[in-house]
Amino acid sequence: MSESCGVKITLASAMGTCFGVQDAIDMALDPAFAGRLTVVGQLVHNPQTVDQLRANGIRIVERDEIDSITTEAVMVTAHGAADSTKADLQARGFTVYDATCPLVIRLHKLARWLERKGYFVVIVGQRDHVEIKGVVGNLQNCLVVAGVDEIGPVAGNRKVGVVSQTTNRLERVWEVVAAIEQLDGIEEVRFTDTICQPVKDRQAAIQDLLSNDIDLGIVVGGFNSSNTRKLLDLLHDRGVDAHHIERPEELEAEWFTGRNHVGITAGTSTPQDVIEEVHQAVRRLVCL
């Protein structure tokens, strides 16, 4: 905790780049790839990192743009991909490098194991998120639900296996599990917690900020970062005014008027230097 012009500023005890993200970045920035690597999708959901990759000669294309790839080497992002996607890239003659986070790989393996054991697989998450698309692509039959209001089609399945997007909030997933258990025809619900520990650590750190009575939260990370948005949701759910930014220049002076204690946190794709830039910008703004 620090103080500027009478306003306390506290950085979350756990925030910023996790090991899976850092490993993916380090892999892509290997000098051996200079000028000869294309990443299929955003390697990580952070704009500064994307800018850094491009500045190092790495091309980034979407899945529907693979016909335009001219490099021999391609990389799968930290969010993972279906086996069929990797096989398609290999069939096209590319050398495929896999930067999938180990905890996402665990989710893939558990979902497939549940299906092999005869469970109807329910994935709690965002169906349009790249991580979930990859998991679904490896299953024969499953259902993706965002919340309890979408579980109706699960009824009638005797055995149900539940997993979660790695960036979810555990209490929300448990709500879904409890609701499924009440559906007609359900004999067994097997839930395996696949939310990654770095995400849990960053969510727990929000509770620490709240216990210190912050009255404003600043959440730093990509606008398309699922885990970063969950941090913002946590603050809002606890009644704390909070703002999600990608860059320090997005801070607005009026947010800090009359504040006593500002808490700063960041998602698992946010670089430490960006967090520090935001921290220093907040210090300047509270003193205006």
HUQUI-V79053 format. One record per residue. N is the residue number from 0. SS is DSSP state (h for helix, s for strand, l for the rest). BURIAL is # if it has 16 or more other C-alpha atoms within 10 Angstrom, else .. D_CENTER is the distance of its C-alpha to the mean C-alpha in whole Angstrom. Layout:
[[N;SS;BURIAL;D_CENTER] [N;SS;BURIAL;D_CENTER]]
//
This chain:
[[0;l;.;27] [1;s;.;29] [2;s;.;31] [3;s;.;32] [4;l;.;35] [5;l;.;35] [6;s;#;31] [7;s;#;29] [8;s;#;25] [9;s;#;23] [10;s;#;20] [11;l;#;17] [12;l;.;18] [13;l;#;15] [14;l;#;13] [15;l;#;11] [16;l;#;11] [17;l;#;10] [18;h;.;13] [19;h;#;11] [20;h;#;10] [21;h;#;13] [22;h;#;15] [23;h;#;14] [24;h;#;15] [25;h;.;18] [26;h;#;19] [27;h;#;19] [28;l;#;21] [29;l;.;23] [30;h;.;27] [31;h;.;28] [32;h;#;25] [33;l;.;27] [34;l;.;28] [35;l;.;27] [36;s;#;24] [37;s;#;22] [38;s;#;18] [39;s;#;17] [40;l;#;14] [41;l;#;12] [42;l;#;12] [43;l;#;9] [44;l;#;8] [45;l;#;10] [46;h;#;14] [47;h;#;16] [48;h;#;14] [49;h;#;15] [50;h;.;19] [51;h;.;19] [52;h;#;19] [53;h;.;21] [54;h;.;24] [55;l;#;24] [56;l;.;25] [57;l;#;22] [58;s;#;22] [59;s;#;19] [60;s;#;20] [61;l;.;18] [62;h;.;19] [63;h;.;22] [64;h;.;23] [65;h;#;24] [66;h;.;28] [67;h;.;27] [68;l;#;26] [69;l;.;29] [70;l;.;28] [71;l;.;29] [72;s;#;25] [73;s;#;22] [74;s;#;18] [75;s;#;16] [76;l;#;12] [77;l;#;10] [78;l;#;8] [79;l;#;12] [80;l;#;15] [81;l;#;17] [82;h;.;21] [83;h;.;23] [84;h;#;21] [85;h;#;21] [86;h;.;25] [87;h;.;25] [88;h;#;24] [89;h;.;27] [90;h;.;29] [91;l;.;29] [92;l;.;30] [93;l;#;27] [94;s;#;26] [95;s;#;23] [96;s;#;21] [97;s;#;18] [98;l;#;15] [99;l;#;13] [100;l;#;11] [101;h;#;14] [102;h;#;12] [103;h;#;10] [104;h;.;14] [105;h;.;15] [106;h;#;14] [107;h;#;15] [108;h;.;19] [109;h;#;19] [110;h;#;18] [111;h;#;21] [112;h;.;23] [113;h;#;23] [114;h;#;24] [115;h;.;27] [116;l;.;28] [117;l;.;29] [118;l;#;26] [119;s;#;25] [120;s;#;21] [121;s;#;19] [122;s;#;15] [123;s;#;14] [124;l;#;11] [125;l;#;11] [126;l;#;13] [127;l;.;13] [128;l;.;9] [129;h;#;10] [130;h;#;9] [131;h;#;11] [132;h;#;14] [133;h;#;14] [134;h;#;15] [135;h;#;17] [136;l;#;19] [137;l;#;20] [138;l;#;21] [139;l;.;25] [140;l;.;24] [141;s;#;21] [142;s;#;20] [143;s;#;17] [144;s;#;17] [145;l;#;15] [146;l;#;17] [147;h;#;21] [148;h;.;23] [149;h;.;22] [150;l;#;23] [151;h;.;26] [152;h;.;27] [153;h;#;26] [154;l;.;29] [155;l;.;32] [156;l;#;30] [157;l;.;31] [158;s;#;29] [159;s;#;25] [160;s;#;22] [161;s;#;19] [162;s;#;15] [163;s;#;12] [164;l;#;9] [165;l;#;7] [166;l;#;5] [167;l;#;8] [168;l;#;11] [169;h;.;14] [170;h;.;17] [171;h;.;16] [172;h;#;15] [173;h;#;19] [174;h;.;20] [175;h;#;20] [176;h;#;21] [177;h;.;24] [178;h;.;25] [179;h;#;25] [180;h;#;27] [181;l;.;30] [182;l;#;30] [183;l;.;33] [184;l;.;34] [185;l;#;31] [186;l;.;32] [187;s;.;29] [188;s;#;26] [189;s;#;24] [190;s;#;20] [191;l;.;18] [192;l;#;16] [193;l;#;13] [194;l;#;10] [195;l;#;10] [196;h;.;12] [197;h;#;10] [198;h;#;8] [199;h;#;11] [200;h;.;13] [201;h;#;11] [202;h;#;12] [203;h;#;16] [204;h;#;16] [205;h;#;16] [206;h;.;19] [207;h;#;21] [208;h;#;21] [209;h;#;22] [210;h;.;25] [211;l;.;26] [212;l;.;26] [213;l;#;24] [214;l;#;25] [215;s;#;23] [216;s;#;19] [217;s;#;17] [218;s;#;14] [219;s;#;13] [220;l;#;10] [221;l;#;10] [222;l;.;11] [223;l;.;9] [224;l;#;5] [225;h;#;4] [226;h;#;4] [227;h;#;7] [228;h;#;9] [229;h;#;9] [230;h;#;10] [231;h;#;13] [232;h;#;14] [233;h;#;15] [234;h;#;17] [235;h;.;18] [236;h;.;19] [237;l;.;21] [238;l;.;23] [239;l;#;22] [240;l;.;22] [241;s;#;19] [242;s;#;18] [243;s;#;14] [244;s;#;15] [245;l;#;15] [246;l;#;18] [247;h;#;21] [248;h;.;23] [249;h;.;21] [250;l;#;23] [251;l;.;26] [252;h;.;28] [253;h;.;29] [254;h;#;26] [255;h;#;28] [256;l;.;31] [257;l;.;33] [258;l;.;29] [259;l;#;30] [260;s;#;27] [261;s;#;24] [262;s;#;21] [263;s;#;18] [264;s;#;14] [265;s;#;11] [266;l;#;8] [267;l;#;7] [268;l;#;8] [269;l;#;11] [270;l;#;14] [271;h;.;17] [272;h;.;19] [273;h;#;17] [274;h;#;17] [275;h;.;21] [276;h;.;22] [277;h;#;20] [278;h;#;22] [279;h;.;25] [280;h;.;25] [281;h;#;25] [282;h;#;28] [283;h;.;30] [284;h;#;29] [285;l;#;30] [286;l;.;33] [287;l;.;34]]
//
